[in-house]
């Protein structure tokens, strides 16, 4: 269908948080065999690739984002043989597998760090970021950890501090050291030799820090109730110009193997985000576009945000969209359960590669985690201001059996209320469910080049509606989304033969529409327009 386009341009990615997808060995934590068991579900849903959050050997202080061995599977998730089977089975079903690559920091239990901290003369000392204390014995500068407190941890044995952007058990690697670079290139090659189809690179915009360790400036807009690290502007700790050389090098490494995808996790304003496509598109293929994650749910605002993004893209840069991930509140709680369906239609009809967060296809809510069950280190370090991420990481709701079919024992995090009715088995039977909306949209997208790879053109309207065309050759679609709970009407620019392909209200699919289309509150429509 897409000729010479790379596979990810027309693909839909599905993010799996492996601890919470499917437990196969009764320990209350999801695992690789569990993912393998659920591949038929993913095929039926209609996604093309899975991105699995970290599965590598780890003390799990940050649930796998603290890696103690980059080339081994953590026993909680299974074995290397389980992983190899998963890859083979996924590929046999036409599903690509993307791994999480966490190069900014390792666990303090990684052999590299153990060696680095052993002595000031260790050959690996410079693999991490060590500095002498300030003259008063305190930390070298004012840099703060994203998870609270100073970003510097004193090591009494060697009398120096090491830098950690996140937990003090997650020391930052020194990407200015060529040996670190070479070791990490080998990590990428190791997994590509196992047929992994790509990587999502954790906090890629953090990789390089100011060599002179200058203090970060104070943030004059910092407000109470926001995380403490936002008191500083991360001028000298993130998004440094030299980071683009590292990104380009990672890309060259990935390009040593055919058809591999590189995605970057980047939280930056759009004009700085798009720089990560790299000079001559030699950076990451997809710098994650998180613009929708905290967008005000308002048609005009979102239309403007789409236009801003589309206009900022470099020539040839392929767009992408995200509604949720393991670090952010669930979309269904943010915009409400009914709007979650409209949001799904937005995600799956915009131009660019969508990433679906597991469970969003069920409208899984953000779960209130009782204090004694909090697991997230961010919430534990910075309690009470709502930064906790456990609520977006609760177990997948498969069916109405005990523990929602996720496990046979009490899961590591509580299930969301309502799972007995809100689960895959039940929703699959209901033609109007959000799950079936996802399925219909995913299948339509696969069959319809206008949706998967077509152009985007806003349809400017006065009404409180978000509307746009998707076009490919003669095929023209109009997407109309009612982001309010009030009925709305839209006069089409032409009258004859427009037909509804998918409505969030299911029952209207296939209906012909006269010159004016009416939408109920919270409704979204994909409309097939006559070709010109
Ligand atoms: C970004 C990951 O998405 C998040 O879950 C993690 O805590 C931080 N990086 C630190 O690794």
Boltz pocket constraint, residues with backbone or C-beta under 6 A from the ligand:
constraints:
  - pocket:
      binder: B
      contacts: [[A, 62], [A, 65], [A, 66], [A, 102], [A, 166], [A, 202], [A, 203], [A, 265], [A, 326], [A, 327]]
      max_distance: 6.0
